Amino acid sequence: MLQQIRRSVESSEKRKIQPRRRIRYIRKLDMAPNIPANELEKLEKVSEKYVFRANTYYLNLIDWDDPADPIRQLIIPREEELREWGKLDACNEEAVTVAKGVQHKYKDTVLLLCNEVCGAYCRYCFRKRLFMDDHDESINDMSQGIRYIKSHPEVNNVLLTGGDPLVMSTPRLVNILKALREISHVKIIRIGTKMPAFNPWRILDDLTLLEAFRTFSLEEKRIYLMAHFDHPRELTKPAIEGIARCLKSGVICVNQCPIIKGVNDDAAVLAELFAKLSYIGCSPYYLFQGRPTAGNKPYALPIVRGWKIFSEAHYRGSGLARRARFVMSHETGKIEITAVDDQYIYMRYHEAGNPADLGRFMIYHRDDHAYWIDQLKPVKRIIQ
């Protein structure tokens, strides 16, 4: 299959290709530029617990003269990460793990954790446990996951995640795509990735990857690229071109990201992100309330604050920029925050582990200091 794809690349029309970029990955903070020596020792203690990884392309987006630079907040450790707060597996993904690297929470969707590496490590990551030495949840051999999906005809969506699937080699990714396309009931293949933001040259330099997208993203069975842009400054010219190449290869592109303190917790910034995503054909899909994950306290916002920012940003753009839903990925399902008034917070199950909960509406007493639904007091726990 890979040889056929390569031959197809060679025989296709010549395309204008960006020159290759030499992107260097680093895992030691002292190799990152412009971190003052007096800060470095403190931050290295943080990276000993929560791993640091970045690359030269992404680090070059930082304005090092601005201590509050949003790209810096995304990638450079902060001392506050060592505060006791949250859990490593905040949504109890272990409970929906049906085999190593295979999660089945919602009836029609299965997650395959393909690897334990990303192009860089977001400081607020909700799966940072995967990057720790004592955790081993992803799988190199997808055969067990493929067998599970084959035996569950109700599954029509498969999400490749991790880690980041686009960190894998193209031949390995092609093998997974081919195996999934041989399962008739799998209609949608999703690829959850931040590589268009972290290193767009992963897409721009690999014609074989783009040809694989053209091969396996079919008219009635599409590949969806679930991009992860957190801030408008990540939408560089190469990043936009990377998305354009995916679109031209038949891939549907959407964006999902959390609301992050110090990064996009500003209505004007969030509105700009939503608008630019709509312009480039990568529609806003979900804005997540940050999970209460260990180490994430400096990046978390209370629910009410997040709602205010989201709702103001939501109505600044056109309808195509207003597609995002403000949700939290709770242990029990995806819970959409639909409204907040002076007394109450209104929510409903957008997705649910228990099908009986799907679409159910909930009302909670307003608490401006609550970060998660479990901290709220219900008025009526669940009503039809």
N, C-alpha and C positions, 0 to 999 in steps of 0.2 A: 504493500500500500504506500509506504513512504517513498519507494522508488518511483511509483506512478505519479505521486504528487511532485517529486523533483523533476520528472520528465515534463510534466505539465507546466512547471515554472519555466523550464528552459525553452519550451515551445511557445509560451505566451508572448504577447506583444511586449516590446521593451517599454519599461515604465521609468519615469523620472525618479531616481532613488537618491535620498539624502546620503551624503558621505558618512561612512562609519565613524562612530564616536568611540573613543576608548574610555569606558566607564570603569572606574576602579572602586571596588567595595572595601570597606574598612570596618573592623570590629573593635578597634581600640580608640578610646576617646582622645588619647594624646596624638592621634593621627588626624583628628579633626582640626581645622584651622581656627585660630582666633579665640580659643577658650583660655581665659586668663589662668596662669599657673596656680593662683590662690584658690580658684574654683575647681580646678581639674581634680585635685585629690579628693575633694568632697563628692564630686559627681562620679568619680570612679567607684566609690563605695556603693552608689546607687546601681551602676551598671554591673556590679558583681552579683546583685540580686536579680535585677531585671535587665536582660541583655541589651547592649547597644549594637546596632548595625546600621550603616548608611552607605552612601556612595557619593562620588565626587560631583556628579550632575546635580543631585538633590541638595547637597551642602552648599553648592554655588548659588542656590536660590535664596539663601539667607542673607539678610542685611545685618551684618555682624556689629554695626554701630548702634543697632536698636536692641536693647536687652529684651524687649517685649515682642520682637519679631515673631509673627505667627508660624512661619516655617520652622524657626528655631524651637518654638514650643512643641511642635509636632515630633521632633526628632532627637533633640538634645535632652538628656536626663535632667531632672530637677530633684533637689534634696527632699522636697515634700512627698515624693513618691514613697519614702520609707515610713511615713506615718501609717499607723495601724488603721485600716479601713477596708471593708469589703472582703470578698472571698475570691480565690483564684478561679473557681468555676461558679461564677455568680448565678448562672441560670441552670445549674445542675444538668449540663449536657451529658454527663455520665449516665443519667437516668434514661436517655433516649438512644444510647449507643447500643446497637443490636449486634455489632461485631466490631473488631478493632478497626477504627477509622471509618465506620459506617454509622450514621445517625439517621433515625427515622422518627421524626416528631409529628409531622403533618401527613395526613393520609396519602396525598399525591406527590410528596416531595421527599427525596433521600439526599443526604449530604455525604459526599466522599471526601475525607481529609487526605488529600493526595501527598502532602509533604509538610515539613515543619520549618520551612524557611520562607522569608519574605524578602523583597528587594531591599527593604529597610524595615526597621521596627518602630511602629508608632508607639509613642510613650503611653498612650491611653488604651492600648490593645486589650480586648476582652478575652483573648486566647493566649496571653503571654505565658501561660503554663506550658504551652507546647514548646517553647524555646528554652525551657529549663532542663537541666541534665537528668532530673529524676522523673521526667514525664515522657511517655512514649505512646502516643495515641494515633498518629498517622500511619499510613501503610504504603510500602513500596509496591507490594503485590496487590493489584486491584481485583484479582480473580474472585476472592470471596465476596467483595462488594458487588461485582457484576452478577454473580450467581444469586445473591440476595435480591437484586433488582429484577432479574429474570423471573424469579419465583413470586413476585408481587405485581400482578398486572394492574393494580390500582395506581402504581407509580408512573406518572407521566412527566415529571420534572426531576432532573438530577442536577444538583449543585456541586461543582468541583471547587473545593476550597481548601483551607489548611490553616496556616501557611498560604502561599500564593502559587496557584497552578502554573503561572507563566514563568516562575523560577525554574520549573522542571525543563528538561531538554525537550525540544520539539518532537523527536521520535517517541519519547515516552507519552507525551500528551496525545500524539496522533493515535497511538495504540489504544488509549482510553477512549478517545472519541469514536474510533472505529468499532470498538466493542459495544459501546452504548448505542451506536446507530444500527447495530445488528439486532437490537431489542425493539420489537415493533411498537410496544406500548410507550416507549420513551419518546415523547414529542419534543420536549425542550431540554437543552443542555445549557446550564448556566456556568459561567466561569467567573468566580469572584476574585477580583484582582485590583491591586493598586499600582501595578507596573506602568500603566499609562502616565501616572503621576510621578512615580519613583524613578522610572527609567524607560521613557518612550522608545528608546533605541532598541529595546527588546523586540518591539513590533516593527519598527522601521527597517531594521537590519536583517529581518528574517522573512524572506519571500516564501520559504517553505511553510512557515506558520500561517501566512496569509492564504496560501493555496489550500492548506488544510481547512481553514475557515470556509473557503469557497466550496470545498468538497463536502463538508459535513453540515453546513448551515443550509438546509433545504427549504424550498418554498413553503412547505407545510410542517416542517420540523426545524425550527430555527435554533441557532446558538445565540444566547444572550450574554453579552459581556457586562458584568455587574461592576462597573468602575467605581473608584473610591477617591474622588476629589473632595478635599475638606475646605479648601480656600481658593479664591479666584487666582491667586498668584501661582498656583500649581498648573493652571491652564496656560502653559507656555506654547509657543509656536510648535515645537516638536510634539508636545502632548496632544495638541489639537490635531496635528497631522496624523498622529498614531490612531486617534479615534476615527478620523476620516478614512484611513486605510481599512480599518475594521468594517466600517459601514459599507465601503465599496466592495468588500469581500462577502457581503451578505449577512453580516452579524448585526443584531439589534443591540444598541448600547443604551444603558441607563446608569444612573448614579445613585449610590446610597452612602451616607456618612452620618456620624453622630454630631450632635451639637457639643462643642468643646470649649471650655473656658480658656480664654486667651487666644483663641484661634478664629472661631466663627460665631462667637456669642454676641453678635452685633447685627441688628436687623439690616443695615445697609450692606454689610459684607455678605450676609447670607442671601439677600435679594440679588446682589451682583453675581454670586455663585450660581443661583438658580437660573438667572437670566442667561448667563454665558453658556451654561450647560444646554439650555433650550436652543440657543443659536447654533451650537455645533452638532445637534442631533443626539445628545446624550441626556435624555430627559431626567429630571429629578424624580426619584422613586420613593425612597424612604429617608427621613431625617430621624435618627434614633436618639432617644434619651439614653445617655451613657449608662452602661451597666455598672452596678456597684462592685467593680472588680478590684482586687487587692492592688495597691499602688496607684490607683486612679483618682485619689481625692483631689489633687491639684487641677484636674481637668473636668471635674464634675460640676454641673449646675442643678439647682433644685428644679423640680418639674414645672412649677408655676413660672419661674423665670424663663425656662426654656420655651414654654408655651407662648409667653408674651413676645419673645424674639421671633419665634417661628411665625406666629399669626401676623405680626407686622410685616415681616419679610414676604410672607405668602401673598399679600395683596398689593405688593409694589410692582409686580411684573405682569406679563400677559398670561392668558390661560395656560399656555404651554409651559410656562415657568412655575405653574401652581400645582403641578401633579404630585408633589411630595406629600406623604402622610407623616405626621409626627407620631412615632410609635416607640414602645419599649418592648424588647424581646425578653419577655418574662419566661420563667420556667413553665408556665401553663399555656403560653401562646404569645402571639404578637398583639399587644394591647394598644389601640389607637387612643391618643388623647384628643378628644373631639371639641372640648370647650372648657373654659374656666370662667366662673363669675365670682362675685364677692363672697359667696358662701361655699360653693361646691366646685369639684373637679369632675368632669363627665368623661367617661371612657367606654369603649366597646371592644370586644374581641374581633380583630381583623382576621386573625388566624387563631386556631385553637388546637391544642393537643387532644382535648376531648371534643369530638364533633358536636356534642350537645351545647357546648359553650359558644360555638361560632356565631358571631353577630350579636351576642348578648350585650346588654347595656348595663353600665355600673355607675353609681354616683358615690362620691367620697366627699367628706368634709375637706374644705380647702385647708392646706397646710403649706405655707410658703417656705418651710424649711425641709420638706420631704424630698428626697432624691429618687424614691422608688415606691411602687404601689404598696409594697409590704409595710411601709411606714405610715400609710394613710388609714384613717378610720372610716369604714363604710357607712353610708346612710342607708342604702339598700344594696346589699351585696351583689345580687344578680337579679335583674328583672327582665321580663320578656319585652 
